[in-house]
Amino acid sequence: MKQKRSNSHNNQNFIIGLTLFECISELRGAKSFKNYIELLDSYSHIMPNLHKIIFNLMRVSAITHIIEHNLILKMELLYKKAIKDIQEEIKKDIIKKTTKMNSLNKEEALKLIKKQQEGENVWMIPPILQYVAGYSLGELIHLYGMLVDKNDDLLLPLLDKFKNARNNIVHNMTSSRIDISQNIDDAINSMKKIFQHFDGFKQKNYF
């Protein structure tokens, strides 16, 4: 799925993105909550809805971690049902990521992984995928794609849409071709649908 990009430059996109970038840079240095609000207010003449945008940016950031954790829980069940060839392919990927992440050889990486397994033959758990192997959201989605039928799975396209919107927010904030406000809305709308695929979230309204 391609990222949502315009074919032409839009000055308003650039102004909004640059304002957000500068505002977030200043907010990092806020010394108190009062100072935080004062900094936000100082940009309100440029972006009247800035408070809402910043709040939604924080939501996207925080719920990204929830999505990652619950996706791993879902993959753990799928991994146990997967055929042996898929399991072995995933193991190799995890070992390769662990060696690169920690500058280890294969034997050292396996030892580190086994330490996290604590005597159990488990691979799809947060301590291994996130702490030891350092999988990003996009890489976790790739693993998930290995465990499902890409043509029939309903969650995968939602994950891709969320990932692309989030990537635009993080990496293309000041691009004149990117509508950041639209990407924030896309990310939040995708999250609402993604949560319906996670046990424990289906009957709850977090939005």
Secondary structure as UniProt FT lines:
FT   HELIX           11..27
FT   TURN            28..29
FT   HELIX           33..41
FT   TURN            42..46
FT   TURN            48..49
FT   HELIX           50..81
FT   HELIX           84..102
FT   HELIX           106..117
FT   TURN            118..119
FT   HELIX           127..132
FT   HELIX           137..147
FT   TURN            150..152
FT   HELIX           155..171
FT   TURN            173..174
FT   TURN            176..177
FT   HELIX           180..195
FT   TURN            196..197
FT   TURN            199..203
//
